[in-house]
Amino acid sequence: MESMTGIDLRLVLPALSAWLAAWLLIAFPEWAPGSQAALWAGAGCLGLVTWRASDHRRRGSRRGGDSRWSGLVGRPPMEAQAQALAVALVCCAAAALVASTVTVAGANRLPPTVRESAASQEALTVILTVSSIPVQTQSFGASSFGPAGFGSAESPRVRFRGTVTGIEPAGAERQAGAGTLSVPVVVFAEAAHGEAATLQIGSVVRVDATLRLTAAGDAASALVFGRGPPELVAQPPWWLGWAGGLRSGFTAAATALPGDGGDLLPGLAIGDTSAVGADLDTAMKTSSLSHLTAVSGANCAVVIAGVMLLTGFLGLRRGIRIGLSLLTLLGFVVLVTPEPSVLRAALMATILLLGIASGRPGRGVPLLALVVILLLAADPWLARSYGFALSVLATAGLLVLAAPLTRLLSRWLPIWLSAVIAIPLAAQLACQPVLVLLSPTLPLYGVPANLLAGPAAPAATVVGLIACLLLPWLPAVAGGVLYLAWLPAAWIAAIARTSAELPGSRLPWLGGVLGVLVTTLLTVAVVGLVLRGRTDDRTHGGTQGPALWPMAAITVLVFATGSYAGTLLGSGVGRAVAFPEDWQIAACDIGQGDAVVVRDRDRYALVDVGPDPALLAACLDTLGIDRVDLLVLTHYDLDHIGGAAAVIGRVDRALVGIPENADDERLHVALLEGGAEIREAARGDTGTLGGLRWEILWPVRGAPSMQTGNDGSVTIGFDGKGIRSLFLGDLGAESQDALRRVSGPGSVDVVKVAHHGSGDQSPELYADLRATVGLISVGRENGYGHPTDEILAILEAAGTQAVRTDRQGMLVVAPAPQGGGALTIWNERVEGGEKGGEKDGAVAGPG
C-alpha cells in the first residue's frame, strides 16, 4: 500500500494498532489475557484466509489470469483484497504481541507483595537498582524553617528512577541478595550532594521506605519514599560503571562555567539536565528549544555523522566506517545514560540517517513503523509517554516533510536556507498536535528560535563530548575545549531567554481533545498541500491546473486563520498577551471560589485552586504557567481545593492546613505522588519566592481553637517589588479579629477579601490594613449575595478600591510605572455577563 506521494504506508496501520492496543491495555491490564487470546485467534483466522486467497490467486495465474484487468490502472480487486487481508493480519498480530507482553509483564510489575505493602503503608526495606541520574529536590523538613527562612537549608533529598528487585521487612537481618522482583519505581530519598554522586546508574542500593502505588498506565508501578539515605549494596557493572565518573566529572567542570551556558552544556553534550534551573527550563520550553536540553535523536545523529565523516576522511572502507559508527553510538548511549528515552533516540537517529542516506525519505517510514511496533512490544508502557510520541512524530515529520518542504521553499530561497528552515518546521508541524496537550498554546517564535539556536547544538554536542573524553587524561587541554563548547551553549540559552521574553511568545490555543483535533486538521491540510505539490511537480511537471484538494486545504487554513485572529481580538483569552510585563498578582476568574497567583518573574505561588480543574487550567495556561513553585491551600472547602487535579504533578512545594478527614489526607497523598513536598503551615513560617518574602500569619500552631475550617484558613502575606499583599482565605470576623490581635499585619497594598465578600467581616481589620486594592474572587449569580453591601461599605470606608472577578473577569495587579506606591490594575471588562471589548487599565494611588 503506497500513497500517491510514493511513501510506503503498509506498516503504518499495524504500528497504530499496536499503539492503540498498548494505550488501552496498560490502563486496563485485566483485559490483557482475554484480548491476547482473541487477537491471536483473529490473526490465525486472517492468516488462513490470506493463505487461501493467495493460493486461489496463484491457481488463477497458472490458468492465464483474467485478461479483463490488463491495461487498467490500479490493482485487480482480488489482489487489492489480498493486500487488505495481509494488512489486517499484521495489525492483528502487532496488537496481539503487545497484549501478550502486557499479560506477562503486568503481573511482574505489580506483584501481590508490592500491592499489599503499599496498601498497608508498612515500613519496609527495598533493594533496588538505580536506572537514572539522581536529581536534587527541595526538602521541607523542620530544618528548612530556621531563622534563614523557608527552604534556606541545603536540600538533602534526591529523586531518581529505579527497579525494585527485593523487599525485606523493616528490621530484618541485612542480606546481600537482591531478590527476584522487577518493579519499576520512582524513588524519593535522603542524600546530600556528595552522597548523590555515588548513586550511579546500575548501582544496587538498599533503602528503608514506604510504598505508594501509582495510577494504572504509569511508567512506574509505585513511588518509594525513603526514610533515610540509601545504603550502597553493589557497584554498577563494568559496562555501565566506566561512564559514571566521566559523566559526573564533566558535569562538575561544565557547571563551574559562568551563566546559563555552563548549566545547559551538560544537557547538550551528555544529556545531564540536573543543572538546568526552573527559569531556564521554562524559557527553553516557551521558545520550543526544550528538545536541546536533553539527548535526542539529533545528538545521536551528530555523533554518527561525525564518525562517518572522520572515517571517510581517513579513507576507511564502508563496512569499517559503519561498524565504528555503531560502536561509537553504543558508547555514547552508555555515557548519556541507557534509559529508554535514550535508547529510543538512538534508534530514531539511525532510522533518520538511513532514510536520508537512501535519497528517498519515504523509505524510512516503514522502518520507523517497524521500530514502533518492536518498542511497544518490548515496553507497552511507552504508549502513554509524551516523549515517545514526540520522538516518533518528529522523526516521521523529518522523513516525510523535510525534503518536500525544502523543494517548496527553494522556489523562493537558496537551497541551503530552504533546508535549514524546512527541518525545524517539519518537526514542529508533526509534533504540534501532541504539544497542545502539554500546553494549549502556539509557540510564535518556535521556528525562528530553532533556526538561530539549532546550528549551535551540534557544535556544543561534539566539542562538549571531546572535552568530556579529554578531562580525565588532559585536564588542562580539556578546560580550553570546554570553553569552546560553552560558547554555543550560552548562545542557545540567550536565544531561549530572549524569545521567551518577547511579547506573545506563546499564543493561546484550544486545549484538550478539541485542541488536538483542530490542530490535527490544520496539520493535515498543510501536509496535504506540501505533498500534493510534490506529486503534481513529479507527475505533471508543475503544469496541472487548480485541483480540488489544494483548494479545500487552502480554504481550511484561511478559515482557521481568520477564526483564530477573530478569537484573539474578540475574547478575553487573547488579552493575556497584553498583561503588564511586571505583573505580580492575578486573580483567576474561576467562579465562586479562590485561585490567586503571586509572581516574581518566573517564580509562581498559587493561593487555592478554585472549584473546577478546567477553569483553573485555562487560567494558568492564559498566564503561561507550567509549574507552581509554592501552592497554598488555605482550607479544604470544595471552592478552594476542587481544582487541585489541574496542578497535581506541577507543584514543587505546598503549604496546607490541618487535614480534617480522609479525603483531605488523600489530597495530600496525591500531591506527594505528584512530586510535591508538603508542610502544615502555621504562624511564624517564612520563606521567599524569588525576590518576594512570604510569611504565614494564621493559624497559631497548637492553639485550642480556630485551627480548621473557615476560621483556620491559612493566611499568607507577600512583600517585595513594590507591593505588600495579604490573602485572608475564608476567615470570619472572629478569626479576623484574632489575627489582628496576634499578628498585627499592618498596612498593605493589596488584600484578598475574605470569604468572597461575605458579610462576616471585621471592619477594624480592613481599617488597619488600609489596602489600596481589595480583590474579591466571586462567581456571577452565586446565590449567596456575595459580595455583600456590608463588605463593600467596609472597603469604601477604609479607602480600598474593590475589584471583583464576577464583573471584571481576571484581575491583574502590577506596580505602576511612576512608582510611589501606585498600582496598575488590569482587568477583563465584562459587559452583560460576557467577556468582550478592549482591555481596561486603571491606576490606583497608595492607600
C-alpha positions, -999 to +999 in steps of 0.1 A: +000+000+000+016+032-012+001+067-011+000+089-041+033+105-029+051+072-032+055+067+006+052+031+017+025+030+043+020-007+047+033-009+083+017+024+095-017+008+103-001-021+122+020+004+142-011+024+151-029-008+160-001-018+184-001+017+199-038+017+205-037-017+220-009-008+243-026+025+253-058+007+263-043-025+279-018-008+302-047+012+317-069-020+320-044-048+324-072-072+334-083-071+298-050-083+285-053-121+288-087-122+270-076-097+244-044-117+238-064-149+231-089-131+209-063-112+189-041-143+183-072-162+173-081-134+149-046-133+135-048-171+129-081-168+111-068-140+089-037-159+082-057-189+070-080-167+048-049-149+034-032-182+026-064-195+008-068-162-011-031-163-021-034-200-032-065-192-052-047-163-069-017-185-078-040-211-094-058-184-114-024-171-125-014-205-138-046-206-158-037-174-175-054-149-153-082-126-162-075-105-193-102-081-184-077-064-160-049-059-185-041-023-192-062-009-164-047+015-138-046+001-103-047-034-089-074-060-097-100-065-069-086-099-059-051-085-055-063-055-035-084-078-013-054-100-006-033-069+003-061-057+026-062-091+043-024-091+047-025-056+064-053-067+087-033-098+096-003-078+105-024-053+125-039-081+145-006-098+151+010-065+162-018-058+187-016-095+199+021-092+205+015-061+227-013-078+246+010-108+253+036-085+267+011-068+290-002-102+301+032-115+310+048-083+323+018-069+341+019-094+369+057-089+374+053-051+375+029-052+404+032-085+424+010-091+455+039-083+478+042-048+465+005-043+463+000-054+500+029-033+512+016-002+496-019-008+509-008-012+545+017+016+543+040-005+564+077+004+569+100-019+549+133-021+533+136-022+495+165-033+474+167-016+440+188-009+410+193+028+401+183+035+365+186+073+362+208+101+373+196+114+408+182+149+407+184+171+437+149+182+450+137+206+477+133+194+512+108+209+536+116+194+569+118+213+601+153+224+595+141+244+565+121+267+588+150+281+607+159+317+611+171+320+575+135+312+563+117+286+543+138+265+521+170+281+532+186+248+543+205+228+517+182+202+503+191+167+513+167+148+491+171+133+456+147+118+431+156+090+406+141+061+388+149+025+397+138-011+397+129-028+429+144-063+430+137-073+466+117-064+497+127-071+533+106-065+564+117-035+584+143-045+610+151-078+593+187-090+591+206-075+562+211-098+533+234-095+503+209-110+478+188-087+457+157-108+453+136-118+424+112-088+418+114-064+389+092-034+398+098+000+381+096+028+407+104+064+413+124+070+444+125+100+468+154+095+492+176+115+515+210+121+501+233+151+503+251+164+472+282+143+478+262+111+486+240+116+455+271+115+433+277+079+445+243+068+432+255+058+397+233+042+372+235+004+377+242+007+414+223-016+438+211+002+469+190-006+500+165+020+513+142+020+543+110+033+529+072+031+524+055+025+491+026+042+473+011+028+441+007+050+410-022+051+386-027+023+361-008+030+329+020+049+346+056+040+336+064+035+373+043+010+393+050+027+426+066+056+444+093+048+470+095+074+499+128+068+517+132+073+554+169+076+553+199+077+530+203+048+506+229+022+515+252+011+487+250-027+482+268-032+449+287-010+424+275-008+388+287-035+363+318-025+344+300-018+312+280+009+330+305+019+357+331+034+333+308+062+323+297+073+358+329+090+368+333+105+334+298+119+335+300+134+370+334+149+363+322+166+332+290+179+348+310+194+377+335+211+353+308+225+330+286+239+357+316+258+371+315+279+339+296+312+341+259+318+334+233+297+316+259+283+292+275+263+319+242+249+332+230+240+297+262+224+284+259+190+303+224+185+288+236+194+253+266+171+254+257+142+276+221+146+285+225+155+322+199+182+328+203+183+366+219+218+365+192+234+344+172+257+367+134+262+367+137+296+350+160+284+322+139+253+317+107+274+314+125+297+288+136+267+268+101+253+267+085+286+259+109+291+229+104+255+217+140+246+224+134+221+252+145+193+229+180+207+231+182+203+269+183+165+268+197+139+245+176+133+214+178+117+180+196+148+168+225+143+193+228+106+182+227+117+145+255+142+151+277+116+167+272+091+139+277+118+112+309+129+129+323+094+129+313+087+094+329+120+082+361+113+101+364+077+089+356+088+054+384+114+055+407+086+067+398+066+036+384+036+056+361+011+039+324+015+042+319-016+063+345-005+088+330+030+089+296+017+097+309-007+124+329+021+141+298+044+139+276+018+156+303+011+183+307+048+190+269+052+192+268+023+217+294+040+239+276+073+236+243+057+247+260+043+278+277+077+286+245+097+284+226+070+304+210+040+288+175+050+297+145+040+275+143+076+261+180+075+251+177+041+235+147+053+216+166+084+205+194+062+192+170+041+172+152+071+158+185+087+148+196+056+130+163+055+111+166+091+102+201+086+088+191+056+069+161+074+054+182+105+044+211+084+031+187+065+009+179+097-011+142+089-007+129+099+028+097+079+023+116+047+026+123+054+062+086+053+071+081+015+071+113+011+091+101+037+116+067+019+119+085-014+124+106+001+152+075+015+169+059-020+168+090-036+183+095-009+210+058-012+221+060-049+221+091-047+243+076-020+266+039-012+261+040+014+288+057+037+262+023+042+246+014+069+271+047+086+271+047+121+257+084+117+250+079+086+229+050+102+209+071+134+202+101+113+192+081+092+168+062+122+153+094+143+150+111+115+131+081+109+109+079+147+101+115+148+091+112+116+070+081+127+052+081+165+051+116+178+053+125+171+016+093+183+000+093+214+022+128+221+012+118+218-025+088+241-020+108+268-002+136+266-027+113+282-053+119+315-034+150+308-013+185+294-017+185+256-013+207+256+018+184+282+035+154+262+025+168+231+041+177+250+073+141+262+076+124+230+065+139+208+092+126+225+123+093+234+105+087+197+096+093+186+131+072+214+146+043+206+123+044+169+131+046+174+169+022+202+174-010+181+178+007+164+208+023+196+221-011+213+226-019+186+251+011+196+272+004+233+268-026+246+248-006+274+232+012+281+199+049+290+200+050+321+179+088+322+178+095+285+179+107+281+143+129+313+143+144+303+177+152+269+163+167+285+132+190+306+153+198+280+180+198+248+160+231+252+143+249+257+176+236+225+191+258+201+171+289+222+179+281+221+216+275+184+215+306+174+195+330+198+213+315+190+247+320+153+241+356+159+232+361+178+264+344+151+284+367+124+270+398+145+275+390+156+310+405+126+329+436+124+307+444+160+297+426+183+321+444+215+310+436+209+273+400+198+283+395+231+301+402+251+269+379+228+248+352+232+275+352+270+270+348+264+233+318+242+239+304+268+264+301+294+236+274+277+216+256+266+248+255+302+260+242+313+226+213+288+228+204+299+263+205+335+252+182+328+223+158+309+246+156+337+271+152+364+245+125+347+225+106+337+258+105+374+269+092+387+235+056+397+236+032+370+225+058+342+227+030+318+235-003+325+218-034+309+234-049+278+217-077+254+223-069+227+249-079+191+254-093+168+227-108+197+207-075+214+205-058+182+193-085+176+167-083+212+153-045+212+153-045+178+136-069+191+109-048+221+102-016+200+102-032+175+077-042+205+055-006+218+055+009+184+049-016+177+021-007+209+003+031+202+006+028+166-006+002+174-033+026+200-047+054+174-047+032+149-065+020+174-091+055+185-098+067+149-103+037+137-124+026+168-143+057+189-145+040+216-125+015+224-152-016+210-135-044+234-130-061+241-097-072+208-080-100+202-055-077+190-027-054+221-027-084+244-028-100+226+001-069+227+022-063+264+015-100+271+024-095+253+057-063+272+065-078+306+056-109+299+076-089+287+106-066+317+105-095+342+103-113+325+131-082+325+153-075+361+146-111+370+155-108+350+187-077+368+197-093+402+190-127+394+205-122+373+236-105+377+269-081+348+262-062+368+236-058+397+260-034+376+281-007+388+256-010+424+269-007+418+306+017+442+323+051+426+320+059+431+356+025+419+370+027+404+405-008+393+414-035+377+392-069+367+405-083+340+382-119+342+371-129+307+382-165+313+395-174+311+432-140+302+446-105+314+451-074+309+429-049+338+431-014+337+416+015+357+431+046+360+408+081+373+408+095+368+372+094+331+366+085+320+402+049+314+410+028+309+441-008+298+438-032+305+467-060+280+465-071+262+433-108+271+429-137+246+424-130+233+388-098+219+374-108+230+338-113+266+348-080+267+368-061+251+339-074+277+315-063+305+338-028+291+343-025+285+305-035+321+298-009+333+323+017+309+307+023+290+340+036+254+336+049+249+371+038+261+406+067+268+429+045+273+460+009+261+465-011+274+494-043+255+503-060+278+529-086+252+539-105+222+525-138+236+512-145+225+477-144+260+463-108+262+474-095+227+466-118+213+439-095+223+411-065+205+425-063+180+397-051+208+374-019+212+393-012+177+406+023+168+393+031+205+387+038+217+423+072+218+439+060+226+475+027+230+492+016+247+525-016+233+538-039+234+568-046+206+592-065+178+574-100+172+587-109+138+571-097+110+549-105+130+517-081+157+529-054+131+535-059+116+501-053+151+486-020+152+504-011+118+491-019+129+455+003+160+459+031+139+473+028+114+445+030+143+420+063+152+434+054+180+459+067+184+493+041+193+519+041+211+552+012+220+576+016+258+578+012+279+609+021+314+622+058+322+620+067+301+589+085+323+564+103+320+531+110+335+497+095+334+463+122+348+440+126+384+453+094+383+474+093+374+511+063+355+524+051+349+559+023+328+575+002+349+599-025+324+608-034+299+623-014+297+655+002+263+659-011+244+689-039+268+697-070+252+712-094+267+687-098+281+652-074+255+637-096+241+609-124+252+586-130+287+575-116+301+608-085+280+604-077+294+569-040+296+563-034+333+559-002+343+540+013+377+532+038+386+505+062+416+505+086+429+478+090+445+444+067+474+454+037+455+466+027+442+500-003+418+499-024+397+522-046+367+515-073+360+541-089+328+528-123+324+543-116+339+577-147+352+595-150+383+617-139+364+649-108+349+634-100+382+616-100+400+650-079+372+665-054+376+636-054+413+641-045+409+678-019+381+674-001+391+642-009+428+637-004+427+599-003+465+595-010+483+562-008+465+529-013+474+492-035+445+482-058+424+502-077+393+490-110+399+507-121+371+529-148+346+520-157+360+486-171+392+502-195+377+527-209+399+555-190+381+582-161+406+583-141+427+608-142+465+599-113+470+623-090+447+604-097+463+570-093+498+586-058+486+599-049+472+565-057+504+546-053+485+514-052+503+480-070+474+463-093+447+476-096+416+454-129+399+456-129+364+439-166+357+435-189+340+410-217+356+390-252+349+403-237+329+431-269+327+452-252+339+484-254+376+477-216+379+476-201+405+477-225+419+503-232+456+507-216+454+542-182+444+529-184+470+500-191+497+526-163+485+548-138+486+519-150+521+509-146+534+545-111+520+546-102+538+513-099+504+495-109+501+458-129+469+454-124+449+422-143+417+416-140+388+392-177+384+386-180+417+368-144+424+357-131+389+349-095+381+356-078+408+377-041+416+374-021+439+397+013+454+390+034+483+403+026+515+384+054+529+362+055+561+382+062+543+414+055+559+447+033+530+459+008+534+430-006+502+414-016+493+379-048+472+377-056+453+345-089+435+341-111+418+316-141+441+310-174+422+313-205+435+296-238+419+302-222+389+319-200+381+289-163+389+283-155+412+255-143+446+244-109+462+249-086+458+278-092+482+307-063+496+328-066+517+359-041+533+382-048+535+420-028+556+443-014+544+476-038+536+504 
